[in-house]
Amino acid sequence: AVWFATFALPVLRSVPEHRPAAARGAAGEVDDDEPGFLASYRILWVDLKRLWRRDPRTVKFLVASAIFRDGLAGVFTFGAIIAAQVFGFSATEVLYFAVAANVVAGISTMFAGRLDDRFGPKRVYLAGLVVFTLASLACGLVGSVTGLILARIAQGLGASMMTPQTMA
């Protein structure tokens, strides 16, 4: 939470929001009457209903993507905590475990995007799903810290192969 408050909130507050021309007054000034918290959710719900009528597959994709990302975030976030308790990791090993998948996923996402351009999103996504699933199985079966960290690296590679398609 301290990390988020220190680094993310200032960025969110300082990055200007793009306003469409329709939101500007006659003299070009910006209308600052933004909807409140609950009104934002009402607008979101109206937009989702409109999108559902126009293309229900897009809404299904958005829901599936949200569930997937939530699950993936859980694996990356709580994996180190669970591993520390199960394997009795030292503080250094927890750090290696946590960083291994995240760094590999971040760096290899660019490479995975190139694979996506070359072979198509469906093939790359399915390959990433297979890699991630097998790596997750390996995480459960290995008996050493080194094996677990290597399996986490493979998880990061698989996760990166599932990311570029959803970012496009």
VEXGULUM-531970 format. One record per residue (C-alpha): x, z, y; residue number from 1. Coordinates in steps of 0.05 Angstrom, whole numbers, plus 5000, padded with zeros to 4 digits. Layout:
// VEXGULUM-531970
{east = X; up = Z; north = Y; num = NUM};
...
***
This chain:
// VEXGULUM-531970
{east = 5000; up = 5000; north = 5000; num = 1};
{east = 5057; up = 5015; north = 5048; num = 2};
{east = 5088; up = 4947; north = 5032; num = 3};
{east = 5022; up = 4913; north = 5047; num = 4};
{east = 5011; up = 4951; north = 5111; num = 5};
{east = 5082; up = 4938; north = 5134; num = 6};
{east = 5088; up = 4864; north = 5119; num = 7};
{east = 5021; up = 4831; north = 5104; num = 8};
{east = 4975; up = 4862; north = 5156; num = 9};
{east = 5019; up = 4842; north = 5216; num = 10};
{east = 5021; up = 4771; north = 5190; num = 11};
{east = 4945; up = 4769; north = 5181; num = 12};
{east = 4935; up = 4795; north = 5251; num = 13};
{east = 4985; up = 4750; north = 5286; num = 14};
{east = 4972; up = 4683; north = 5253; num = 15};
{east = 4922; up = 4645; north = 5297; num = 16};
{east = 4858; up = 4622; north = 5264; num = 17};
{east = 4840; up = 4549; north = 5270; num = 18};
{east = 4774; up = 4540; north = 5306; num = 19};
{east = 4735; up = 4475; north = 5297; num = 20};
{east = 4714; up = 4438; north = 5360; num = 21};
{east = 4642; up = 4460; north = 5349; num = 22};
{east = 4663; up = 4533; north = 5360; num = 23};
{east = 4690; up = 4517; north = 5430; num = 24};
{east = 4650; up = 4520; north = 5493; num = 25};
{east = 4641; up = 4464; north = 5543; num = 26};
{east = 4705; up = 4482; north = 5580; num = 27};
{east = 4744; up = 4488; north = 5515; num = 28};
{east = 4744; up = 4564; north = 5512; num = 29};
{east = 4738; up = 4596; north = 5443; num = 30};
{east = 4675; up = 4635; north = 5426; num = 31};
{east = 4698; up = 4703; north = 5401; num = 32};
{east = 4631; up = 4723; north = 5372; num = 33};
{east = 4655; up = 4728; north = 5300; num = 34};
{east = 4607; up = 4752; north = 5246; num = 35};
{east = 4615; up = 4823; north = 5221; num = 36};
{east = 4633; up = 4846; north = 5152; num = 37};
{east = 4564; up = 4839; north = 5120; num = 38};
{east = 4548; up = 4776; north = 5159; num = 39};
{east = 4611; up = 4744; north = 5130; num = 40};
{east = 4586; up = 4757; north = 5060; num = 41};
{east = 4517; up = 4728; north = 5078; num = 42};
{east = 4552; up = 4665; north = 5103; num = 43};
{east = 4594; up = 4662; north = 5040; num = 44};
{east = 4532; up = 4669; north = 4996; num = 45};
{east = 4497; up = 4613; north = 5034; num = 46};
{east = 4558; up = 4568; north = 5027; num = 47};
{east = 4563; up = 4582; north = 4952; num = 48};
{east = 4489; up = 4567; north = 4942; num = 49};
{east = 4497; up = 4501; north = 4980; num = 50};
{east = 4559; up = 4484; north = 4939; num = 51};
{east = 4522; up = 4501; north = 4875; num = 52};
{east = 4467; up = 4452; north = 4892; num = 53};
{east = 4518; up = 4398; north = 4909; num = 54};
{east = 4569; up = 4409; north = 4853; num = 55};
{east = 4559; up = 4467; north = 4805; num = 56};
{east = 4624; up = 4451; north = 4769; num = 57};
{east = 4663; up = 4469; north = 4831; num = 58};
{east = 4629; up = 4538; north = 4834; num = 59};
{east = 4643; up = 4548; north = 4760; num = 60};
{east = 4716; up = 4530; north = 4772; num = 61};
{east = 4721; up = 4579; north = 4830; num = 62};
{east = 4691; up = 4636; north = 4788; num = 63};
{east = 4737; up = 4620; north = 4729; num = 64};
{east = 4797; up = 4615; north = 4775; num = 65};
{east = 4781; up = 4682; north = 4807; num = 66};
{east = 4774; up = 4716; north = 4739; num = 67};
{east = 4838; up = 4683; north = 4714; num = 68};
{east = 4877; up = 4704; north = 4775; num = 69};
{east = 4851; up = 4775; north = 4770; num = 70};
{east = 4872; up = 4779; north = 4698; num = 71};
{east = 4940; up = 4749; north = 4712; num = 72};
{east = 4950; up = 4798; north = 4769; num = 73};
{east = 4933; up = 4855; north = 4722; num = 74};
{east = 4984; up = 4831; north = 4671; num = 75};
{east = 5039; up = 4825; north = 4723; num = 76};
{east = 5021; up = 4890; north = 4759; num = 77};
{east = 5007; up = 4938; north = 4702; num = 78};
{east = 5053; up = 4908; north = 4650; num = 79};
{east = 5113; up = 4947; north = 4675; num = 80};
{east = 5074; up = 5012; north = 4676; num = 81};
{east = 5049; up = 5003; north = 4605; num = 82};
{east = 5118; up = 4980; north = 4581; num = 83};
{east = 5151; up = 5041; north = 4613; num = 84};
{east = 5105; up = 5088; north = 4575; num = 85};
{east = 5107; up = 5051; north = 4508; num = 86};
{east = 5181; up = 5035; north = 4507; num = 87};
{east = 5207; up = 5093; north = 4549; num = 88};
{east = 5241; up = 5047; north = 4599; num = 89};
{east = 5290; up = 5074; north = 4649; num = 90};
{east = 5277; up = 5060; north = 4723; num = 91};
{east = 5326; up = 5002; north = 4721; num = 92};
{east = 5292; up = 4971; north = 4660; num = 93};
{east = 5224; up = 4977; north = 4693; num = 94};
{east = 5252; up = 4939; north = 4752; num = 95};
{east = 5281; up = 4884; north = 4707; num = 96};
{east = 5215; up = 4880; north = 4670; num = 97};
{east = 5173; up = 4874; north = 4733; num = 98};
{east = 5219; up = 4825; north = 4769; num = 99};
{east = 5233; up = 4780; north = 4709; num = 100};
{east = 5165; up = 4746; north = 4705; num = 101};
{east = 5152; up = 4746; north = 4780; num = 102};
{east = 5217; up = 4713; north = 4800; num = 103};
{east = 5213; up = 4662; north = 4745; num = 104};
{east = 5141; up = 4646; north = 4762; num = 105};
{east = 5157; up = 4639; north = 4835; num = 106};
{east = 5217; up = 4595; north = 4826; num = 107};
{east = 5190; up = 4551; north = 4770; num = 108};
{east = 5124; up = 4538; north = 4805; num = 109};
{east = 5158; up = 4481; north = 4844; num = 110};
{east = 5183; up = 4451; north = 4779; num = 111};
{east = 5115; up = 4459; north = 4747; num = 112};
{east = 5083; up = 4423; north = 4806; num = 113};
{east = 5129; up = 4364; north = 4792; num = 114};
{east = 5108; up = 4365; north = 4718; num = 115};
{east = 5036; up = 4366; north = 4742; num = 116};
{east = 5047; up = 4304; north = 4784; num = 117};
{east = 5081; up = 4268; north = 4726; num = 118};
{east = 5039; up = 4288; north = 4666; num = 119};
{east = 4973; up = 4308; north = 4697; num = 120};
{east = 4941; up = 4375; north = 4711; num = 121};
{east = 4904; up = 4384; north = 4646; num = 122};
{east = 4965; up = 4374; north = 4602; num = 123};
{east = 5010; up = 4419; north = 4644; num = 124};
{east = 4956; up = 4473; north = 4649; num = 125};
{east = 4944; up = 4473; north = 4574; num = 126};
{east = 5019; up = 4475; north = 4559; num = 127};
{east = 5025; up = 4533; north = 4608; num = 128};
{east = 4968; up = 4569; north = 4574; num = 129};
{east = 5001; up = 4560; north = 4506; num = 130};
{east = 5069; up = 4584; north = 4533; num = 131};
{east = 5036; up = 4644; north = 4568; num = 132};
{east = 4995; up = 4663; north = 4506; num = 133};
{east = 5055; up = 4658; north = 4459; num = 134};
{east = 5098; up = 4697; north = 4507; num = 135};
{east = 5044; up = 4751; north = 4512; num = 136};
{east = 5042; up = 4754; north = 4436; num = 137};
{east = 5118; up = 4761; north = 4436; num = 138};
{east = 5113; up = 4818; north = 4486; num = 139};
{east = 5070; up = 4855; north = 4436; num = 140};
{east = 5114; up = 4841; north = 4376; num = 141};
{east = 5186; up = 4850; north = 4401; num = 142};
{east = 5221; up = 4915; north = 4388; num = 143};
{east = 5275; up = 4915; north = 4441; num = 144};
{east = 5279; up = 4919; north = 4516; num = 145};
{east = 5319; up = 4854; north = 4519; num = 146};
{east = 5268; up = 4817; north = 4476; num = 147};
{east = 5212; up = 4844; north = 4520; num = 148};
{east = 5246; up = 4821; north = 4584; num = 149};
{east = 5258; up = 4752; north = 4554; num = 150};
{east = 5185; up = 4748; north = 4534; num = 151};
{east = 5166; up = 4767; north = 4605; num = 152};
{east = 5209; up = 4710; north = 4631; num = 153};
{east = 5171; up = 4663; north = 4585; num = 154};
{east = 5106; up = 4692; north = 4612; num = 155};
{east = 5129; up = 4675; north = 4683; num = 156};
{east = 5144; up = 4604; north = 4661; num = 157};
{east = 5076; up = 4596; north = 4630; num = 158};
{east = 5042; up = 4626; north = 4691; num = 159};
{east = 5078; up = 4578; north = 4737; num = 160};
{east = 5052; up = 4519; north = 4695; num = 161};
{east = 4981; up = 4543; north = 4706; num = 162};
{east = 4988; up = 4554; north = 4781; num = 163};
{east = 5002; up = 4487; north = 4816; num = 164};
{east = 4938; up = 4454; north = 4793; num = 165};
{east = 4896; up = 4509; north = 4823; num = 166};
{east = 4935; up = 4507; north = 4888; num = 167};
{east = 4925; up = 4432; north = 4899; num = 168};
***
